Amino acid sequence: MSGAEQRVRTEAGDPAGVRTVGAAGAELAVHRPGGGAADGREQALFVHGLGGSAANWTALMDRLAGLVDGEAVDLPGFGHSAPPADGDLSVSGHVRAVTGYLETTGRGPVHLFGNSLGGAVAVRLAALRPDLVRSLTLISPALPELPPQRTAWPTGLLAVPGLPALLGRLPSNGRSPEDATEGLLRLVYGDPRSLSPAARAEAVAEYRRRTAVPHAMRALTGSARGIVSAYTERGEQALWRQAERVTAPTLLVYGLRDKLVSYRSARRACAAFGDARLLVLPDSGHVAMMEHPERVARAVRELLTRG
């Protein structure tokens, strides 16, 4: 661990089990369930998707607690993390922040988990820094899919310069936080009716908190542009080319009801990753780790404890 470079603090306003770590020009909020110390288990790191936060991983982390020593990060500009100092919200910018965190804290190599945007970040990190990754679990990873599903077009439109600001000036037509949250849940869940009242209330509370954060829309649109840009990269920087360079054993998780990443990408992903296992969940949407954490956890255990 590089003590001279490490800067870790706990803010008075931070939620329990959350600390802020400064690395590679970013101030990352790092969530550690229970806040306990490592006890010899292999380490894991969980990276959320576009518009998400470390809280997206709580259910899966709980089920894997006996197997790995897990932490989840809020990417720069999301959750409780500040935006990056240099404003770089590209996929490579997020990779740099996560890599910097692993180097600063000395936690690598880790079992690396990524969902959506976090999946693209995890793929690039595993390709460029195989020394930091023991295994890879990718849940609906945002790998180039052209043309994208029609249901994913509104998300892609966030990348259009000026459009988010224009939409922000339009009347809300009395849309409540509850209605807005319901729309988001319908987008990412295969069946949002499966959410408990407590989970739904928590989602509404997080929506209210997030809409009050001044940089929230900037982080969302900047990261959306980063994904679109990554989809067009060629040569050694192409995400599918980088997937072929990944040497870590990889678990791929796709949902048949995913409105953002088509399950049809699973075939190409299985061919790209050299050591791949596939889990397809017929009734899952874009966030299988939230919707079906037990089934995902079972597949992860099989990956991590394979003979």
C-alpha positions in Angstrom: 0.0 0.0 0.0 1.3 3.5 -0.9 0.9 5.3 2.4 2.4 8.5 0.9 -0.3 8.7 -1.8 -3.3 7.3 0.1 -5.8 9.8 1.4 -8.7 8.2 3.2 -11.2 10.0 5.3 -14.6 9.5 6.8 -16.9 12.5 6.4 -19.2 13.5 9.2 -22.1 13.4 6.7 -21.2 10.1 5.1 -23.5 7.1 5.6 -22.3 4.4 7.9 -19.8 2.1 6.3 -18.7 4.7 3.7 -15.3 6.4 3.4 -13.8 8.7 0.8 -10.6 7.7 -0.9 -8.6 10.1 -3.0 -6.9 8.4 -6.0 -5.9 9.4 -9.6 -7.6 12.8 -9.4 -10.9 11.5 -8.1 -12.6 11.4 -4.6 -14.3 8.0 -4.5 -17.0 7.1 -2.0 -16.3 3.5 -1.0 -19.0 1.4 0.6 -18.1 -1.5 2.9 -21.1 -3.4 4.3 -20.7 -3.6 8.1 -17.6 -1.4 8.0 -15.5 -4.4 9.2 -11.9 -5.2 8.5 -10.6 -7.8 6.1 -10.2 -11.3 7.6 -8.3 -13.3 5.0 -11.1 -13.6 2.4 -10.2 -12.8 -1.1 -11.1 -9.2 -2.0 -13.8 -8.1 -4.4 -14.8 -4.8 -5.9 -18.2 -3.9 -7.3 -18.7 -1.2 -10.0 -22.2 0.1 -10.8 -23.8 1.3 -14.0 -25.0 4.5 -15.5 -27.1 6.5 -13.1 -26.6 3.9 -10.4 -24.5 3.8 -7.2 -22.7 1.4 -4.9 -26.1 0.7 -3.3 -27.1 -1.3 -6.4 -24.8 -4.1 -5.1 -26.1 -4.4 -1.5 -28.2 -7.5 -2.0 -25.5 -9.5 -3.9 -22.8 -8.4 -1.6 -24.8 -9.6 1.4 -25.1 -13.0 -0.2 -21.4 -13.2 -1.0 -20.2 -11.9 2.4 -19.0 -15.3 3.6 -17.0 -15.8 0.4 -15.3 -12.5 -0.4 -14.3 -9.3 1.3 -16.3 -6.9 -0.8 -16.3 -3.2 -1.3 -18.4 -1.1 -3.8 -17.4 2.2 -5.3 -19.5 5.1 -6.4 -18.0 6.2 -9.8 -16.9 9.8 -10.0 -19.9 12.0 -10.0 -22.3 9.3 -8.9 -23.7 8.2 -5.5 -21.7 10.0 -2.9 -18.6 10.6 -5.0 -17.6 14.1 -6.2 -17.1 14.6 -10.0 -13.6 14.1 -11.3 -11.2 17.0 -10.9 -10.4 17.0 -14.7 -14.1 16.5 -15.7 -13.2 13.3 -17.6 -16.3 11.1 -17.4 -15.3 8.8 -20.3 -15.1 5.0 -19.8 -11.3 5.4 -19.7 -11.7 8.2 -17.1 -13.7 5.9 -14.9 -11.2 3.1 -15.4 -8.4 5.4 -14.3 -10.3 6.2 -11.1 -11.0 2.6 -10.2 -7.4 1.5 -11.1 -6.1 4.4 -9.0 -8.2 3.2 -6.1 -6.9 -0.3 -6.3 -3.3 0.9 -6.5 -3.7 3.4 -3.7 -5.3 1.0 -1.3 -3.3 -2.1 -2.4 -6.5 -4.2 -2.6 -5.7 -5.9 -5.9 -6.0 -8.4 -7.4 -9.7 -8.5 -6.8 -12.7 -10.4 -8.0 -14.2 -7.5 -10.1 -17.9 -7.1 -10.7 -19.4 -4.6 -13.2 -23.0 -3.8 -14.3 -23.8 -1.9 -17.5 -21.3 1.1 -17.6 -19.5 -0.6 -14.8 -19.2 -3.7 -17.0 -17.4 -1.7 -19.7 -15.1 -0.2 -17.1 -14.4 -3.7 -15.7 -13.6 -5.1 -19.1 -11.2 -2.3 -20.0 -9.5 -2.5 -16.6 -9.1 -6.3 -16.8 -7.6 -6.1 -20.3 -5.2 -3.3 -19.4 -4.3 -4.4 -15.9 -4.7 -8.2 -15.6 -2.5 -8.1 -12.5 -5.4 -6.4 -10.6 -8.1 -8.9 -11.5 -8.7 -12.4 -10.2 -12.0 -13.0 -11.9 -14.6 -10.9 -13.8 -18.4 -11.0 -13.3 -20.3 -8.9 -15.9 -24.0 -8.2 -15.5 -25.5 -6.8 -18.7 -22.2 -5.1 -19.6 -22.3 -2.1 -21.9 -20.3 -3.5 -24.8 -20.9 -2.1 -28.3 -24.2 -3.2 -29.7 -25.1 -1.7 -33.1 -27.8 -0.9 -33.7 -28.9 -0.7 -30.0 -32.4 -1.8 -28.9 -35.1 0.7 -29.5 -35.8 0.8 -25.7 -32.2 2.0 -25.2 -32.5 5.0 -27.5 -33.7 7.4 -24.8 -30.6 6.6 -22.7 -28.4 7.2 -25.7 -30.0 10.6 -26.3 -28.5 11.8 -23.1 -25.3 12.0 -25.0 -26.7 14.6 -27.5 -25.1 18.0 -26.6 -27.7 20.4 -25.3 -30.6 18.0 -25.2 -30.5 17.2 -21.4 -30.5 21.0 -20.7 -33.4 21.5 -23.0 -35.4 18.7 -21.4 -34.6 20.2 -18.0 -36.4 23.4 -19.0 -39.5 21.6 -20.1 -42.5 21.5 -17.7 -42.6 18.4 -15.6 -46.4 18.1 -15.9 -46.6 17.5 -12.2 -44.5 14.3 -12.4 -43.8 13.3 -8.8 -40.6 11.7 -7.6 -42.7 8.5 -7.2 -43.8 8.6 -10.8 -40.2 9.3 -12.0 -38.8 6.5 -9.9 -41.5 4.1 -11.3 -40.4 5.0 -14.8 -36.8 4.2 -14.0 -37.7 0.9 -12.3 -39.7 -0.2 -15.4 -36.7 0.5 -17.5 -34.2 -1.5 -15.5 -36.3 -4.3 -13.9 -37.8 -7.2 -15.7 -40.8 -7.0 -13.3 -40.8 -4.0 -11.0 -43.8 -5.4 -9.2 -41.4 -7.8 -7.5 -39.9 -4.9 -5.4 -40.9 -4.8 -1.8 -42.6 -1.6 -0.5 -39.4 -0.9 1.5 -37.2 -1.2 -1.6 -39.5 1.0 -3.6 -39.5 3.7 -0.9 -35.7 3.5 -0.7 -35.5 4.0 -4.5 -37.8 7.1 -4.3 -35.7 8.5 -1.4 -32.5 8.0 -3.5 -34.1 9.7 -6.5 -35.0 12.7 -4.3 -31.5 12.9 -2.9 -29.9 12.6 -6.3 -32.0 15.2 -8.0 -30.8 17.7 -5.3 -27.1 17.1 -6.2 -25.9 20.0 -8.4 -23.5 17.8 -10.6 -25.9 14.8 -11.0 -27.1 15.6 -14.5 -23.6 16.6 -15.6 -22.2 13.2 -14.4 -25.1 11.3 -16.1 -24.8 13.0 -19.5 -21.0 13.1 -19.5 -20.9 9.3 -18.7 -23.6 8.6 -21.4 -21.4 10.4 -23.9 -18.5 8.3 -22.7 -20.3 5.1 -23.4 -21.3 6.3 -26.9 -17.7 7.3 -27.6 -16.5 4.0 -26.4 -18.9 2.2 -28.8 -17.2 3.9 -31.7 -13.6 3.3 -30.7 -11.5 1.1 -33.0 -8.2 -0.7 -32.9 -6.7 -1.7 -29.6 -9.1 0.6 -27.7 -12.2 -1.2 -29.0 -14.1 -2.8 -26.1 -14.7 -6.0 -28.0 -11.0 -6.2 -28.9 -10.2 -5.6 -25.2 -12.6 -8.3 -24.2 -10.6 -10.8 -26.2 -7.5 -9.8 -24.2 -9.1 -10.6 -20.8 -7.4 -13.7 -19.3 -9.4 -13.8 -16.0 -12.2 -16.4 -15.7 -15.4 -14.5 -16.6 -19.1 -14.9 -15.6 -21.5 -13.3 -18.0 -25.1 -12.6 -16.8 -27.8 -11.5 -19.2 -31.6 -11.0 -18.7 -34.1 -11.8 -21.4 -36.2 -8.8 -20.3 -33.3 -6.4 -20.5 -34.4 -3.2 -22.2 -31.0 -1.6 -22.4 -28.5 -4.5 -23.3 -29.8 -7.2 -25.6 -29.3 -10.8 -24.5 -28.3 -11.4 -28.1 -24.9 -9.9 -27.1 -24.3 -13.0 -25.0 -23.3 -15.1 -28.0 -20.6 -12.6 -29.0 -19.4 -12.2 -25.4 -19.0 -15.9 -24.9 -16.9 -16.0 -28.0 -14.8 -13.0 -27.1 -13.8 -13.9 -23.5 -11.3 -16.7 -23.4 -12.6 -18.4 -20.2 -16.3 -17.6 -20.1 -19.4 -18.9 -18.3 -22.9 -17.8 -19.1 -26.0 -17.3 -16.9 -29.2 -16.3 -18.7 -32.1 -15.2 -16.5 -35.4 -15.4 -18.5 -37.3 -13.1 -16.1 -34.6 -10.6 -15.4 -34.0 -7.1 -16.7 -30.9 -4.9 -16.7 -29.9 -5.2 -13.0 -30.0 -9.0 -12.2 -27.9 -8.5 -9.1 -30.8 -6.5 -7.6 -33.6 -8.4 -9.1 -32.3 -12.0 -8.7 -29.4 -11.7 -6.2 -29.6 -15.3 -5.0 -29.3 -16.8 -8.5 -26.5 -14.5 -9.4 -24.7 -15.3 -6.1 -25.0 -19.0 -6.8 -23.3 -18.6 -10.2 -20.6 -16.5 -8.7 -19.9 -19.1 -6.0 -19.5 -21.7 -8.7 -17.1 -19.5 -10.6 -15.0 -18.6 -7.6 -14.9 -22.1 -6.1 -14.4 -24.1 -9.3 -12.0 -27.0 -9.0 
